[in-house]
Amino acid sequence: MRAGAMYTFRLLRCLVLLLAGLTAVAHARAADEDPERAAITRTLTDYIDGSGQARPEQLRRAFHPDARLLLSRPGTAYWPVGVDEYVGWFSGAKAGQPTGRIGKVLSIDVEGDTATVKAEILMPGQGARFIDLFLLRKLDAEWKIVAKTATREPSQRSGERVLFVLSSSQFHGASKLPAGVSFGEVVEAWDAFLAAGLTVDFVTPEGNAAPINVTEAGEFRSRLYDADLMYALGHTYTPAQIDPARYRAVYFVGGSNAIYGVPENTQLQNIAMHVYERNGGVVSAVCHGTAGLVNLKLSDGKYLIGGKRVSGYPEEFERQDAAYFKEFPFLIRQTVESRGGTFLTSARDKGYVVVDGRLVTGQNYLSAKQVAGAVVDILRRPDDRQAK
């Protein structure tokens, strides 16, 4: 093996071990941190919902009475505001009325009785995005905001959301053969959806850190240092935490683990079909992510993929003599066809996307950006939203 290739191999191996260690740490710490993170999230929910729906008492509940807010406005770089003044902006005739603010917590960092939080507040009506930074303290067993600052930037983000579905499995079946989510399929679609003004959330069957296959990171390896992206991947939602009414599309991400844990999860199935049938949204998948589609059923009991044209990573592209392949609980092409779908592929080293109504599927990791683009195209054509 050449020296350069050997170096690359060792680097990738180190990255795999590092990320595996971080994933294990995240899972190990989750049990201890969940109660505090949950309490902090409730406080931030009071802030986000209280300001988003002009509920002054709920908003006040998020703050310590002596909290200080350092805000900015045109011509004033340093603008200290007290809690009473801030809450007053959402009181009176405005109370109970939507303010057009759409909030999301981007990160939480807890150290003992102190926490820092980063949140995003979108205001589509004003073409603005705020990044709010909070300092919280645990006082008398309650987490309260004691300080807040914010910065504003122009934004065309709409507040519409896409849900990425990832597997929690770290191994192939019952083996110790490592498996993970395709990082490239995450990054390509994440970038495309954000560029189109959409917001992305992650869900896994178990929640917490998604096991990422960094050996497939390739040109996206630098994104392992993207704080917002990596925090979201390290703190995914559980299915029980998802309100499907909020989403316009679902995207089943591939990777070598996508065939485990996701296809049989009834909560994830219900979320996807709510988005598709009740929201008039889009269901999409790429590569092995197509495994997540095979058990989806319409309200009439028929399979979603029945009578549909579908792509994904077929078993003939797999190394069928390899140990990992023997762990597969089912074969993707075979199962799609047994459900009444027509499975389509192109050359294995080319991107290939199939659009059939509001179902969008891609053959491999090279198709991720195209899948996201096709989803965006459908969402931007209101007349097509009810197409089967």
N, C-alpha and C positions, 0 to 999 in steps of 0.2 A: 504493500500500500504506500502511495506517495506521502511525503511528509505533510504536504498541505491537506490532503484528504484525511490523514491520521489526525491532524490538529482539529479539523472540522468535526470529525467523529467524536473526539474527546470532548470538544466544546458542547456538542449537542447532548452527549451523555451527561455531562455536568448539569446542563440546563434541565434535563429530564429529572435527574435526581434532586436538583434544587427545587423545582416546582412540585415534585412529589412530596418533598419535605414540607414545603409551605402549605400544600393541601392538607397533609396530615396534621400540621399544627393548627390550621384553621378549623378542622373538624374537632380536634382535641379541645381547643379553646372555646368552641361554640357553646358547649354545655354550661360553662362558667359564665360566658358573656351574654347569653341570650336574655336572661331576666333584665339585666341592666340596659342592653340595647333595646329591648322591647319597651322598657319604661321611657328611655330617651326618645324612641320613635313616637310614643304616645304624646310626649310633650311637643315634638315637632309637628305632629298631626294637628294638635290644637292650634299651633301657629299657622300651618298651611291652610287648614279648613276654616279657621277663624278669620283669616284675612281674605281667603278666597270666596267665602260666602257671607262676609260682613257679619260675623257673629262676635260681637265685642266681648262678651263674657268668656267665651271659649278662647278667644285670642288673649285676653288678660291672664287666663289660667296658665298660659305657657311661660309667663315672665315672673321673675322675682320683682316685687314692687319697686325696688331701687335699681333695677336694670337700666343700663344706659345703651342707647342706640346711636351709633355714629354713622350718619347717612350722608348723601351728597345730592346736590341739585345744581342746575346751571348757575355758575357764578359763585357758588359756595362749596369749597372743597371740604371744609370742616363744619359739620352741622350736627351737633349733639341734640338728641331728642329723648324725652322721658317717656315712660310707659303710658302715662295718662294721655299725653298728647298723641302718641302713636295710635292707641286704641280709639281715641276720639275720631280719627280719620275714618273709622269703620262703624261709627255710631250714628244716632239720629235717624234721619230719613233714609240713609243708606243701609241701615241694619237689615239683615236678612236677604239682601240683594246680591246676586253674583257680581263679583268685581272684575272678572276676566283674568284672574291670577290662577295659574296652573302650576302647582308645586311638586317637587320630587326631592327626596333626600339622596344626595350623591355619595356621602361618606360619613362615617361615625368613627371617632377614635376615643377610646375610654382609657383613662389612667386614674384608678382609684375613684375618688369622689369628684373628679373633673373630666369633662368631655368637650371635644371640639367637633362641630358638625358643619358640613358643607352642603348647601341646598341650592337647587335651581328653581327659579320662579319665572315662568314664561308668561308674557302678556301679549298674546297674538294681536289683539286689537290695537296695541300701540307699537307693534313691531319691535318689541324689546324683550331682552332676557336679563334677569338679575341673577347674580351669584351672591348668595347670602352666606356669611360666615358667622357662626355662633360659638359662644363660650357658655357652657352649662356647668352648674354645680349641684351636687346632691345635698340638699338641705332638708333636715327633718324628714328623711326617707323619701323625699320627692326631688325629681330632677327639674330644675328651673333654668330658663335662659337668664344669664346675668349680664351678657353683653352681646351686641349684634352689630355687624357692619355689612355693607353691601356695595357692589359695583354694578353698573348698568352698561349693556352693550346692545347695538342693533342686532335684531334677529328676525328671521323669517320662519322660525319654528312654529308649527301649528298647534302643538299639544296632543295631536293624534298619536296613538301608541301602537307599537308592534311588539308582540311577545315572542322571544326566542326560547325554544324548548330544547334543553340539553339533557343528556344522560348524566346520572351521578356515578355510574359504574366505573371503577378504576381497573377492573380486570375483565378478561374474556370469560364469561360464564363463571364456573366454579374453579377455574384455573388461577394460577398466579401470573398469567401472561398479561402484561400491562396493556391497558386500553385507555383511550381518552378522546376528548372533543377536538375536532379539527380547528386549530386556531385561525387558519386562513379563512375558513368558512364563516367564522364569527366576525373577523375584522372587515372583510370585504363587504359583508352585508351591513354591519354596523355603520361603516362609513357611508354607504349608499343611502341608507335610511335616514341618517342624520343630515346628510346633504340635501335630502328631499324635504326636510323640515319635520320629520317624525321623531318620536321619542322611543327608545328601546328599553325593555325590561327583560330580565332573564329568570327562567323558572327551571328547576330540576326536581325530580321525584323526591329527593331528600332535603333540598335546600342547601345552604352553605356553599362551600367552595366547589366549583366545577373542575373536574380533572382535565387539564388541558394537555394535549399532545404537542409539545413544543418542537419535537423533531420535524413537524410539518409546518413550522412557523415560517421558514424560508425568508422571503423579503420582508415579512412582517415582524421579525424577531425584535426589532426596536420597540414595537408596541407593547412588549412585556413591561415597559416602563411608563405606559400610559395610565396614570393614577386612576382616572374615572372609570376607564374600561376594566382594569384589573380589580378594582374594588367591587364593581358590579359582578364580575365573574367569581369573586371570592365570597360574595354574600348574596347568592341567588335566592329568589323566593321559593317557598314551597307551594304546591298547587292550592292548598287551603288558603293561602294569603292572596291569591289572585282573584280580582273581580273581573270576570270576562266581559262585562258590559263596557269596560273602558278601552277595549282593543279593537282595532280595525283589521289586524292581520296577525296570523301565527306563522312562525318560521321554524321548522324542525331542522336543527343543525345536525350535520353528519359527524363523522369521525368513527374510529373503530369500535366505540362503545355504544353507538346509537341504537343498536339492535337489542340492547339489554335495558330493562327497567322502564323505558318509555312506552313501547308498543302496548304493553299490558296494563298500563296505569289508567284506570277508569276516570280519575279526576282530570287528568290531562286530556283524555278523550272528550269529556264533557265540556271542558274549556274551549277546545278547538271547535267543537260543533256549535257551541253557543255563538262564537265569533262568526262562524260560517252561516248558520241559519238565522239566528236572531239579530245579529248585527249587520248582516249582508256583507260580511268581510271576506278576506282572502285566506286560504290555507295554502301554505307553501312548504317545500322541503328540498334539501339538496343532498346528493350522494347517499350515504347510509342513512341519512335523516328520513328518507322515504319509508324506512321501516316503521316510523311513527304513524304512518298513514293507514297501514294495512287493516287495523281494527276499528277505524273511525266509521260510525254508522249515522245515517240521517235519521230524522225523527220517525220515518216510516219503516225503520228497521233495515233498510238497504245499505250496503257499503258505499261510502262516499266515492271510492275509486271504481265502483262498478260502472261499466260503460264509459269510463274516462281513459284518456291517453295520459300515461304516466311515465316518468323517467326516474332514474336513480342508479345506484351502483349495483350491477347485476352479479350474480354468483360466478358467471363465466369470466369476469374480470378478477376474481379472487385467486389467491394461491391455494388451490384446493387440496394440495398435499401438505399444507402447513398446519401446525398444531392449533393455531387460533381458529382456523376455519371449522375444525371439528367441534368447536364450542357453540357455533351458531345455533340458536333455537329454531330458526326457520330461514329459508332462502328468499331474498327480496323479490326477484323476478317471478319465481314460482308462486309465491304467495299473492302477489298483485294479480297475476293471471288467474289464480284460483278464485279470487274475489270478483272476477269479471272485468278487470282492467286490461288495457292494451299497453304492454311495456315496450318503450322505445329507447334505443340507444344510438350513439354515433361512435366515431373512433374514440378509443379509450383515453387518448391524450388530448382531447379537444373538449372545450366547453360546449354544453348542449342543454337547451331548455325547452320544455314543453308547457304550453299554456292551454288549458282546457276550461273555459269559463273562469271561475274564481279559484281554480286549482292550478298552482304553478309548481313545477318540479324541475330539478336540475340533475344532470348525470353524475357530476363529480365536483371536486373542490374548485376547479377552474370555472364552474358555472355559478358560483355564489353571487358574484356581482350582478350577473345577468338575471338571476332569479329575483334579487332585490329590486332591480330595475323594472322587471315585468310586474311585480307586485305594486310598485309605485304607479306605474302606468294605469293599472286597473283602478286603483284608489282615486286617481285623478280624473277618471271618466265616470261621473255619477250615473249615467244611463246604463253602465255595465254592471253596477254593483249588485243587481238582483239576478244577473245571469247565473244559471245553474252551473 
